[in-house]
Amino acid sequence: MSKTTLFSKGKVGAIDVANRIAMAPLTRSRSGMDGVQSPLAIEYYRQRASAGLIVTEATNISQQARGYAYTPGIYTGAQVEAWAPVTRAVHDAGGRIVVQLWHVGRMSHTSLQAGGGSPVAPSAIQGGDEIFTESGPARPSMPRALRIDEIPGIIQDYRHAGQLAKDAGFDGVEIHSANCYLLEQFIRDSTNQRTDAYGGSVQNRTRLVVEVANAICEAWESDRVGIRLSPITHAVGDTPLDSDPQSTYGYLAEQLGKMKLAYLHCVEGQTRGENASDAFDFKALHAAFGGTYMANNSYNRELASRAIESGHADIIAFGRPFIGNPDLVSRLQHDYQCVDAPTDTYYGGGAKGYVDFPPYTT
């Protein structure tokens, strides 16, 4: 067993962390429809700065990337100006923060797209479930397949967002290549039926992810760029798994590892569901990547401690517990009781259920 514990200092790539607890990305839908982050986010993230590393809520790289109303962006000057005081507040409180870069692909609606256009995807396969528009929940619209000549523009959107993230003062970025959104739609043969250079073989289906990572590494040193994968998640959009997830994601992890990225962040099961690490060999994925591994999904204090001390993971991401427990690190360290935040304030609204949870008192 390692002497490293959940509360040990360390490094995630080039980023110094005070402990091995990360705040996972949590969509809270408090932004304007222009993608400008709410001023309330300054206090929200500051309150949670005791996490070794904060990964922000998923943040759109363009208007086309948006699939949910009231989610923030990082593609305009006004959005950068709104994020800058957030990063300053976290740094002033001693924390570290990276922004998660997001393109939802087919999980969008025409009402959220410029000019009422169709969402884009690797192939014209409609997603299921619901997304949230200004008018309320709706099924995702039928997407159109991206033309191959449009793909360089998608890569440029990621590159541009990465540069603006640096301008906003973030410590790094996380590429959202999980949860059945655009990049994962390219990875899986269930949602990618292309016959060009971005479809068919594993090498072709993972090509866009690697090209995006390379593009972002033009704005950032690679040791400040992380990436999130979810090999066995199908909860978003009724998305079938890849036909051979172990081989597909193992190959991708190996390619990403060659780039010396800061970390690999894996959702080990169904989002909001049970940890299902026994259904997939995440240890093999960690080994293929060869670098810092962040584990995520339904971890509690005991499981997280065991994962760190056994070497299964280098850092553990907690999601929903951070909503009602801004002092989660202290609560875990002292084994204090945690609050279950009411789900009706998860998305949208104002300060209630967002910045009004007090720290634990004895």
C-alpha positions in Angstrom: 0.0 0.0 0.0 1.2 3.5 -0.8 1.9 6.1 1.9 0.0 8.5 -0.3 -3.5 9.2 1.1 -6.6 11.1 -0.1 -5.3 14.1 1.7 -1.7 14.1 0.5 -0.3 17.0 -1.5 0.7 16.2 -5.1 0.9 17.3 -8.7 -1.5 16.8 -11.5 0.7 17.3 -14.5 2.3 20.7 -13.8 -0.5 21.7 -11.4 0.3 21.5 -7.7 -2.7 20.2 -5.7 -3.2 20.4 -1.9 -5.0 17.0 -1.8 -6.2 14.2 -4.0 -9.8 15.3 -4.1 -11.1 16.9 -7.3 -14.4 18.7 -7.8 -16.0 17.0 -10.8 -17.7 19.1 -13.5 -21.3 19.9 -12.4 -23.7 21.7 -14.8 -25.7 24.2 -12.7 -27.3 26.3 -15.5 -26.9 29.8 -13.9 -25.4 31.5 -16.9 -27.1 33.9 -19.4 -28.3 32.7 -22.8 -25.3 34.5 -24.2 -23.0 32.1 -22.3 -21.8 34.7 -19.9 -21.2 33.1 -16.5 -23.3 34.4 -13.5 -21.5 36.6 -11.0 -22.7 34.1 -8.4 -20.2 31.7 -9.8 -17.4 33.7 -8.2 -18.6 32.8 -4.7 -19.7 29.3 -5.7 -16.3 28.2 -6.9 -14.4 30.2 -4.2 -16.4 28.3 -1.5 -15.1 25.0 -3.0 -11.5 26.0 -3.5 -10.3 23.6 -0.8 -10.6 20.8 -3.5 -7.1 19.9 -4.8 -8.4 20.6 -8.3 -11.7 22.1 -9.5 -12.9 21.1 -12.9 -15.6 23.6 -13.9 -19.0 22.8 -15.2 -19.0 21.8 -18.9 -18.3 25.0 -20.9 -19.3 25.5 -24.5 -16.6 26.1 -27.1 -19.0 27.8 -29.5 -22.7 28.5 -29.9 -22.9 25.4 -32.1 -21.5 23.4 -29.2 -24.4 24.3 -26.9 -27.1 21.8 -26.1 -28.6 23.1 -22.9 -30.0 26.5 -22.0 -28.2 28.7 -19.5 -24.8 26.9 -19.7 -21.6 29.0 -19.9 -19.2 29.5 -22.8 -15.6 30.3 -23.3 -15.6 31.6 -26.9 -16.3 35.4 -26.5 -14.5 38.3 -24.8 -17.5 38.9 -22.5 -17.4 35.2 -21.4 -13.7 35.6 -20.6 -14.4 38.7 -18.6 -17.0 36.8 -16.5 -14.7 33.8 -15.9 -11.6 35.9 -14.9 -12.9 36.9 -11.4 -13.9 33.2 -10.8 -10.3 32.0 -11.4 -8.9 34.9 -9.3 -11.3 34.0 -6.4 -10.2 30.4 -6.5 -6.5 31.3 -6.6 -6.9 33.8 -3.8 -8.4 31.0 -1.7 -5.5 28.8 -2.5 -7.2 26.6 -5.0 -6.5 25.4 -8.6 -9.1 25.4 -11.4 -9.3 24.0 -14.9 -12.2 24.6 -17.4 -13.9 21.7 -19.1 -14.3 22.3 -22.9 -17.6 21.0 -24.3 -19.3 20.4 -27.6 -22.5 18.4 -27.2 -22.8 17.3 -30.9 -26.2 15.6 -31.5 -27.4 16.4 -28.0 -28.8 19.8 -28.9 -31.9 21.4 -30.3 -32.6 23.7 -33.3 -33.8 26.5 -30.9 -30.3 26.6 -29.4 -28.5 26.8 -32.7 -27.6 29.9 -34.7 -30.4 30.6 -37.2 -32.4 27.5 -36.0 -29.9 25.2 -37.7 -29.6 21.5 -37.1 -27.1 20.2 -34.5 -24.1 18.5 -35.9 -22.7 15.0 -35.2 -20.4 12.4 -36.9 -23.5 10.8 -38.4 -27.2 11.8 -38.8 -28.5 9.6 -35.9 -30.9 11.3 -33.5 -30.3 11.2 -29.8 -32.9 10.2 -27.2 -33.7 11.5 -23.7 -34.1 15.2 -23.2 -32.1 18.4 -23.4 -33.2 21.7 -21.9 -34.2 24.7 -24.0 -35.5 28.1 -22.9 -39.0 26.7 -23.3 -38.3 23.6 -21.2 -37.3 20.0 -21.9 -37.3 18.7 -25.4 -36.0 15.7 -27.4 -32.7 16.5 -29.2 -33.3 17.6 -32.8 -32.2 15.4 -35.7 -28.6 16.2 -36.3 -26.8 16.5 -39.6 -23.5 14.7 -40.3 -20.5 17.0 -40.3 -18.9 17.4 -43.7 -15.2 16.5 -43.6 -14.3 20.1 -44.7 -16.1 21.4 -41.5 -14.0 19.3 -39.1 -11.0 21.7 -39.2 -13.4 24.4 -38.0 -14.4 22.3 -35.0 -10.8 21.8 -34.1 -10.2 25.5 -34.4 -13.1 26.2 -32.0 -11.4 24.0 -29.4 -8.0 25.7 -30.0 -9.7 29.1 -29.7 -11.5 28.2 -26.5 -8.3 26.8 -25.1 -6.5 30.1 -25.7 -9.4 32.1 -24.1 -9.2 29.8 -21.1 -5.6 30.9 -20.6 -6.7 34.5 -21.0 -9.3 33.9 -18.3 -6.6 32.8 -15.8 -7.4 29.0 -15.6 -4.6 26.6 -14.5 -5.4 24.4 -17.4 -8.2 22.8 -19.4 -10.0 19.5 -19.5 -11.3 18.1 -22.9 -14.8 16.7 -22.5 -14.6 13.5 -24.5 -17.1 11.6 -22.4 -20.8 11.3 -21.5 -21.8 10.6 -25.2 -21.2 14.2 -26.4 -19.5 15.1 -29.7 -16.1 13.6 -29.3 -17.4 10.4 -27.9 -20.0 10.3 -30.6 -17.0 10.1 -33.0 -15.2 7.4 -30.9 -18.1 4.9 -30.7 -19.0 2.8 -33.7 -22.6 2.9 -32.5 -22.9 6.7 -33.3 -20.2 7.0 -36.0 -21.2 5.5 -39.3 -18.8 7.6 -41.4 -16.7 6.0 -44.2 -14.1 8.8 -44.5 -10.9 9.4 -42.5 -13.0 10.0 -39.3 -15.0 6.7 -39.4 -14.6 3.0 -39.6 -11.4 1.9 -37.9 -10.5 2.6 -34.3 -7.7 4.8 -35.6 -10.1 6.9 -37.7 -12.9 7.1 -35.0 -10.4 8.4 -32.4 -8.7 10.7 -34.9 -10.7 13.8 -34.0 -10.0 13.4 -30.2 -6.3 13.2 -30.9 -6.4 16.2 -33.2 -8.3 18.3 -30.7 -5.9 17.4 -28.0 -3.0 18.4 -30.2 -4.6 21.7 -31.1 -5.2 22.6 -27.5 -1.6 21.7 -26.7 -0.7 24.5 -29.1 -2.2 27.0 -26.6 -1.2 25.1 -23.4 1.7 22.9 -22.4 0.5 19.3 -22.5 1.0 18.9 -18.8 -1.8 21.4 -18.2 -4.3 19.6 -20.5 -6.5 16.8 -19.1 -9.2 14.7 -20.8 -12.3 12.9 -19.7 -13.5 9.6 -21.0 -16.5 7.4 -20.2 -16.1 4.0 -21.9 -19.2 2.3 -20.4 -21.6 5.3 -20.0 -24.7 5.2 -22.1 -27.0 7.3 -20.0 -26.9 10.5 -22.1 -29.0 10.4 -25.3 -29.7 6.6 -25.2 -26.3 6.1 -26.7 -25.2 2.5 -27.3 -21.8 1.5 -26.2 -19.0 0.9 -28.6 -18.9 -2.7 -29.8 -15.4 -3.2 -28.2 -14.9 -0.5 -25.6 -11.8 -2.1 -24.0 -9.9 -2.1 -27.3 -11.2 1.2 -28.5 -10.6 3.2 -25.4 -7.4 1.4 -24.7 -6.0 2.4 -28.0 -7.1 6.0 -27.4 -5.6 6.1 -23.9 -2.3 4.9 -25.4 -2.3 7.7 -28.0 -3.2 10.3 -25.4 -0.5 9.0 -23.1 2.2 9.6 -25.8 1.2 13.3 -25.6 2.1 13.5 -21.9 -1.2 15.0 -20.9 -1.8 16.2 -17.4 -4.3 13.5 -16.5 -6.9 11.0 -17.7 -10.3 11.4 -16.0 -12.5 8.4 -16.3 -16.2 7.9 -15.4 -16.2 4.4 -14.1 -19.8 3.5 -14.8 -23.1 5.3 -15.4 -23.2 9.0 -14.6 -25.3 9.3 -11.4 -25.3 5.5 -11.2 -23.3 2.8 -9.5 -19.6 2.5 -9.9 -19.2 -0.3 -12.4 -15.4 -0.7 -12.6 -15.8 -4.5 -12.6 -17.5 -4.3 -16.0 -14.4 -2.7 -17.6 -10.7 -2.9 -16.9 -9.9 0.6 -15.9 -6.6 -0.5 -14.5 -5.6 -1.5 -18.1 -6.8 2.0 -19.3 -4.6 3.6 -16.6 -1.7 1.6 -17.6 -2.2 2.3 -21.3 -2.3 6.1 -20.6 0.7 5.8 -18.3 0.2 9.1 -16.5 -2.0 10.6 -13.7 -5.4 8.9 -13.5 -8.5 10.6 -12.0 -11.3 8.2 -11.1 -14.9 9.3 -10.9 -18.3 7.9 -10.1 -20.1 7.2 -6.9 -16.9 7.2 -4.7 -17.3 7.7 -1.0 -14.7 8.4 1.6 -13.8 4.7 2.1 -13.7 3.8 -1.6 -11.7 6.9 -2.5 -9.1 6.3 0.2 -8.7 2.7 -0.9 -8.3 3.7 -4.5 -5.6 6.2 -3.7 -3.7 4.0 -1.2 -3.8 1.0 -3.6 -2.5 3.0 -6.5 -5.7 2.5 -8.6 -6.0 6.2 -8.9 -4.0 9.3 -8.3 -6.9 11.7 -7.6 -10.6 11.1 -7.1 -13.3 13.3 -8.5 -16.5 13.9 -6.4 -19.5 15.5 -8.1 -22.9 15.8 -6.4 -21.4 15.8 -2.8 -19.8 19.2 -3.6 -23.2 20.8 -4.3 -24.4 20.8 -0.8 -21.0 20.5 0.9 -18.6 23.3 -0.2 -16.3 22.2 2.5 -16.3 18.6 1.3 -12.6 18.1 1.8 -12.8 18.9 5.5 -15.9 16.8 5.9 -14.2 13.8 4.3 -11.0 14.3 6.3 -12.8 14.5 9.6 -15.5 12.0 8.6 -18.2 14.6 9.2 -21.8 14.1 7.9 -22.5 15.4 4.5 -25.6 17.2 3.3 -27.8 15.9 0.4 -28.6 19.0 -1.6 -32.2 19.2 -2.9 -32.3 18.2 -6.5 -34.9 20.9 -7.4 -32.1 23.6 -7.2 -29.5 21.7 -9.2 -30.3 23.5 -12.4 -31.2 27.1 -13.0 -32.3 29.7 -10.5 -30.2 32.0 -8.3 -28.3 31.9 -5.0 -30.7 29.3 -3.3 -29.2 25.9 -3.5 -26.1 27.3 -5.1 -24.1 29.5 -2.7 -26.1 29.2 0.5 -24.8 25.9 1.9 -22.9 26.6 5.2 -19.7 24.8 6.2 -20.0 22.1 8.9 -20.1 23.2 12.4 -19.5 21.1 15.5 
